[in-house]
Amino acid sequence: MPIRPQPLHPRSDEIEAQAYAWAVRRGLVDEAGGRALAASRVVTLATSYYRTAGWAEMAVLARFYVWLLTLDDWFDAPGGPPGRVPRVFHEALARDLWPAVTAGAPDAWRHRFTRHLRGCVAGYRWQAAVRTGAVPLPDVAAYVTWRRRSFGAYPVFDLIEYVERQSFPDALVGGAAARTTVAAASDVMAWTNDIHSLPRDRRAGERGNLAVLLRERRGGGWDDAVAEAERMTGDRVADLLRARDDLARSGPQGRLLGARVTGAVRGAWDWHRASARYRSHAP
């Protein structure tokens, strides 16, 4: 991974603990689920690429990470296609998360964040439908598009502006360099997750996984499928770094956005390799 690792936020342990406790208190998980969250240390995804951000912003960002992960897990639950999202997720978003991040935010940011958050939930629902056979197995191109939504990176990258207390101009976030940076980063993170999730996904009959799809569509064995997924991931890392360098030429805010996005990619890379969520299922 040609992106340097970074130390955790100096208050990472506190930021994590309050987010896991909040998830239990809000009913997103039960006590056992809270312990599993704490063991997974998912919040280090955020605290590994923000080292100087304020406590209040980091606490909300950590809760958003937990909200996204627990909602994703709810869609992954065994059984038929999920129905309505449980009320506790709506309440946690409406009462705690949404007011915090949208207070004083520009309308353009609110609309973009709303679109990306809805797209993420739609991606969760689509992936559950693929798993259960409610929709046919996609081709690789369609899978890449949907997986980019379902990983949840887009709303998280929108929150860079919230944490940094800055507003990026539309010309920056809508420009080719930023769009390519964010898309490539999301792909790298999502496909890394697919590779590390593969043993568990195979046992669960999960079909919405890049390696599973490559094997289904292109033939060969599991080693061939994983090798191809890794090759694709490496190519997207190269795309990401080229786009980040292009983005840096737009000025300080472009450099900041590029640094935070690539920091998130490295944080996700390290987390997948170390987290108890995947450690016992190493590919």
C-alpha positions in Angstrom: 0.0 0.0 0.0 1.8 3.1 -1.2 0.1 5.4 1.3 1.9 6.0 4.5 0.2 4.9 7.8 -0.7 7.6 10.3 -1.0 7.6 14.1 -4.4 7.5 15.7 -6.1 10.7 17.0 -4.7 11.3 20.5 -8.1 10.8 22.0 -9.0 7.8 19.9 -9.8 5.5 22.8 -12.3 8.1 24.2 -13.8 8.8 20.8 -14.3 5.0 20.3 -15.8 4.3 23.7 -18.4 7.0 23.5 -19.5 5.9 20.0 -19.9 2.2 21.0 -21.8 3.2 24.2 -24.0 5.4 22.1 -24.9 2.6 19.8 -26.0 0.4 22.7 -27.9 3.3 24.4 -29.7 4.0 21.1 -30.6 0.4 20.6 -28.6 0.0 17.4 -27.0 -3.1 19.0 -27.6 -5.0 22.2 -24.9 -5.4 24.9 -23.3 -8.3 23.0 -23.3 -6.3 19.8 -21.7 -3.4 21.7 -18.9 -5.7 22.8 -18.4 -6.9 19.2 -18.3 -3.3 18.0 -15.6 -2.5 20.6 -13.6 -5.6 19.6 -13.9 -4.5 15.9 -12.5 -1.0 16.7 -14.3 0.3 13.6 -14.0 3.9 14.8 -10.2 3.8 14.2 -11.2 4.1 10.5 -11.9 7.7 11.4 -9.4 8.4 14.1 -6.5 7.2 11.9 -6.8 10.0 9.4 -7.9 12.9 11.6 -5.2 13.6 14.2 -5.9 17.3 15.1 -9.7 17.6 14.8 -11.8 18.7 17.7 -13.5 16.3 20.2 -17.1 17.4 19.3 -16.7 16.8 15.6 -14.8 13.5 16.1 -17.5 12.2 18.5 -20.2 12.8 15.9 -18.1 11.3 13.1 -17.4 8.2 15.1 -21.1 7.8 15.8 -21.8 8.0 12.0 -19.3 5.3 11.4 -21.0 3.1 13.9 -24.5 3.9 12.5 -23.4 3.0 9.0 -21.7 -0.3 10.1 -24.6 -1.4 12.3 -27.2 -0.6 9.6 -25.1 -2.5 7.1 -25.0 -5.5 9.5 -28.8 -5.3 9.8 -29.2 -5.6 6.1 -26.7 -8.6 6.2 -28.8 -10.5 8.7 -29.8 -14.0 7.6 -33.3 -14.5 6.2 -35.3 -13.0 3.5 -35.0 -9.5 2.0 -35.2 -6.9 4.8 -38.4 -4.8 5.1 -38.5 -1.4 6.7 -35.4 -0.2 8.4 -36.0 -0.4 12.2 -37.1 2.8 13.8 -34.1 3.0 16.1 -31.9 3.8 13.1 -34.2 6.6 12.0 -34.3 8.1 15.5 -30.5 7.9 16.0 -30.1 9.7 12.7 -32.8 12.3 13.2 -32.1 13.2 16.8 -28.4 12.9 17.2 -26.5 12.8 13.9 -28.4 14.9 11.3 -28.9 18.0 13.5 -25.2 18.0 14.5 -23.8 17.8 11.0 -26.3 20.0 9.1 -26.4 23.0 11.6 -25.2 25.9 9.6 -24.2 23.8 6.6 -24.7 25.2 3.1 -27.7 24.0 1.2 -25.5 22.5 -1.6 -23.6 20.4 1.0 -26.9 19.2 2.7 -28.3 18.1 -0.7 -25.1 16.3 -1.6 -24.9 14.6 1.8 -28.5 13.6 1.6 -28.1 12.1 -1.8 -25.1 10.1 -0.8 -26.6 8.9 2.4 -29.8 7.7 0.5 -27.6 6.1 -2.1 -25.7 4.2 0.6 -28.9 2.8 2.1 -30.1 1.9 -1.4 -26.8 0.1 -1.9 -27.3 -1.9 1.3 -30.8 -2.9 0.1 -29.5 -3.9 -3.3 -26.7 -6.0 -1.9 -29.2 -7.8 0.3 -31.4 -8.4 -2.7 -28.5 -9.9 -4.7 -27.6 -12.2 -1.8 -31.2 -13.5 -1.5 -31.7 -13.8 -5.3 -34.4 -11.2 -5.4 -32.3 -9.5 -8.2 -30.1 -11.3 -10.6 -26.3 -11.5 -10.2 -24.9 -8.3 -11.9 -22.0 -8.1 -14.3 -18.8 -6.7 -13.0 -19.4 -3.1 -14.2 -22.8 -2.9 -12.5 -21.4 -4.4 -9.3 -18.7 -1.8 -9.2 -21.2 1.0 -9.4 -23.5 -0.4 -6.8 -20.7 -1.4 -4.4 -19.3 2.1 -4.6 -22.6 3.2 -3.0 -23.0 0.4 -0.5 -19.6 0.8 1.1 -20.6 4.1 2.6 -17.5 6.1 1.7 -19.3 8.9 -0.1 -21.3 10.3 2.9 -18.2 9.8 5.1 -16.1 11.9 2.6 -18.8 14.6 2.7 -18.2 14.8 6.4 -14.7 15.9 5.9 -16.1 19.4 5.5 -18.0 19.0 8.8 -15.0 17.8 10.7 -12.7 20.4 9.2 -15.3 23.2 9.6 -14.8 24.2 6.0 -17.0 24.5 2.9 -15.5 23.3 -0.3 -16.7 25.1 -3.4 -18.8 23.2 -5.9 -16.1 23.7 -8.5 -13.7 21.7 -6.3 -15.9 18.8 -5.2 -17.6 18.6 -8.6 -14.4 18.7 -10.6 -12.9 15.7 -12.4 -10.0 15.4 -10.0 -12.2 15.3 -6.8 -14.7 12.9 -8.4 -12.0 10.5 -9.5 -10.3 10.7 -6.2 -13.4 9.9 -4.2 -14.6 7.1 -6.6 -11.2 5.4 -6.7 -10.9 5.6 -2.9 -14.4 4.1 -2.5 -13.5 1.3 -4.8 -10.2 0.5 -3.1 -11.9 0.4 0.3 -14.9 -1.6 -0.9 -12.8 -4.2 -2.7 -10.4 -4.5 0.2 -13.4 -5.3 2.3 -14.6 -7.9 -0.2 -11.3 -9.7 -0.1 -11.1 -9.8 3.7 -14.8 -10.7 3.9 -14.5 -13.5 1.4 -14.3 -16.5 3.8 -17.2 -15.3 5.8 -19.2 -14.4 2.7 -18.6 -17.8 1.2 -20.0 -19.5 4.3 -23.0 -17.2 4.4 -23.8 -17.7 0.7 -23.1 -14.0 0.0 -23.0 -13.3 -3.8 -22.4 -9.5 -3.6 -18.6 -9.8 -3.3 -16.1 -8.9 -6.0 -14.1 -12.1 -5.8 -17.3 -14.2 -5.8 -18.5 -12.3 -8.9 -15.2 -12.6 -10.7 -15.2 -16.4 -10.2 -18.8 -16.7 -11.3 -18.4 -14.5 -14.4 -14.8 -15.4 -15.5 -14.3 -19.0 -14.2 -11.2 -20.3 -12.5 -10.6 -21.1 -8.9 -10.8 -19.0 -5.8 -7.1 -18.2 -5.9 -7.6 -16.8 -9.4 -10.6 -14.7 -8.3 -8.7 -13.2 -5.3 -5.6 -12.5 -7.4 -7.8 -10.6 -9.9 -9.6 -8.7 -7.2 -6.2 -7.7 -5.7 -4.9 -6.7 -9.2 -8.0 -4.5 -9.7 -7.5 -2.9 -6.3 -3.9 -2.1 -7.0 -4.8 -0.5 -10.3 -7.4 1.7 -8.5 -4.8 2.7 -5.9 -2.7 4.0 -8.8 -5.7 5.9 -10.2 -6.3 7.3 -6.7 -2.8 8.7 -6.3 -2.8 10.3 -9.7 -6.1 12.0 -9.1 -5.0 13.1 -5.6 -1.9 14.8 -7.2 -4.2 16.5 -9.8 -6.5 17.6 -6.9 -3.5 19.1 -5.0 -2.8 21.5 -7.8 -6.1 23.2 -7.2 -4.9 24.7 -3.9 -5.0 24.2 -0.1 -8.5 22.8 0.0 -7.8 20.4 -2.8 -4.7 19.2 -0.9 -6.8 18.9 2.3 -9.5 16.8 0.6 -6.9 14.6 -1.1 -5.0 14.0 2.1 -8.2 13.1 4.1 -9.5 10.8 1.4 -6.2 8.9 1.0 -5.8 8.8 4.7 -9.1 7.1 5.0 -8.0 4.5 2.4 -4.9 3.7 4.4 -6.9 3.6 7.6 -9.3 1.1 6.0 -6.4 -0.9 4.8 -4.9 -1.2 8.2 -8.2 -1.8 9.9 -9.2 -4.7 7.7 -5.8 -6.3 8.4 -6.0 -5.9 12.2 -9.7 -5.8 13.2 -11.2 -8.7 15.2 -14.1 -8.5 12.7 -11.9 -10.1 10.1 -8.8 -11.5 11.9 -10.3 -15.0 12.3 -11.3 -15.1 8.6 -8.1 -14.0 7.0 -8.1 -14.6 3.2 
